[in-house]
């Protein structure tokens, strides 16, 4: 008999935004449907929890699984900063009643670039536009490097120069990056923000107010299907971590 796959426990940052919650829930539901199609026996063991702001938190989410059921925690986070290296790592290490493996963050990944480009196209990107990639930012240098990596990937895929602006904890700030792009723009050229945020919420509102002519939507949009690329990344992170269980 084939062993039942471990539970897939997606852990988002958490948000007080109703739109953000609906958007993340949409990703969770899409992942749940994909798991049901690929691993029907594991369909009932897909969970969604949060590392901050919302409940259930990681321990409470894991506690909803069957006693002793192994689990893979997949961060619904775009880069591996403090929440991954500290909060989630400590939560996983604290589990003594089951085997839990922490998967990698969703980014960097070229499939996220594909979604960014789609959002820019939806926003009406023009040939002469100056593009600034908006990222949440982190005090963890590894997460900052992940953001720089994504900017380089977006530049290569789009054939454009891409500036980078942070919404917290790192420099340049997004308003400063937008202002610098505007100073370099010729008459009639626009500044467009590519929105490297997972879902609507506080940081998305900051991005919209950063002074660009156009701000693309985040990767997840409430009440719209979650991009298949994001679902595939979640399943890949799950599979990679599952391999550690032997």
Secondary structure as GFF3:
##gff-version 3
##sequence-region A 1 246
A	DSSP	beta_strand	7	12	.	.	.	ID=ss1
A	DSSP	alpha_helix	18	38	.	.	.	ID=ss2
A	DSSP	three_ten_helix	40	45	.	.	.	ID=ss3
A	DSSP	beta_strand	46	50	.	.	.	ID=ss4
A	DSSP	alpha_helix	58	62	.	.	.	ID=ss5
A	DSSP	beta_strand	71	76	.	.	.	ID=ss6
A	DSSP	alpha_helix	82	82	.	.	.	ID=ss7
A	DSSP	pi_helix	83	88	.	.	.	ID=ss8
A	DSSP	alpha_helix	89	93	.	.	.	ID=ss9
A	DSSP	beta_strand	100	102	.	.	.	ID=ss10
A	DSSP	alpha_helix	110	122	.	.	.	ID=ss11
A	DSSP	beta_strand	130	135	.	.	.	ID=ss12
A	DSSP	alpha_helix	141	158	.	.	.	ID=ss13
A	DSSP	beta_strand	162	166	.	.	.	ID=ss14
A	DSSP	alpha_helix	174	184	.	.	.	ID=ss15
A	DSSP	beta_strand	191	196	.	.	.	ID=ss16
A	DSSP	alpha_helix	202	208	.	.	.	ID=ss17
A	DSSP	beta_strand	214	215	.	.	.	ID=ss18
A	DSSP	alpha_helix	228	242	.	.	.	ID=ss19
A	DSSP	three_ten_helix	243	245	.	.	.	ID=ss20
###
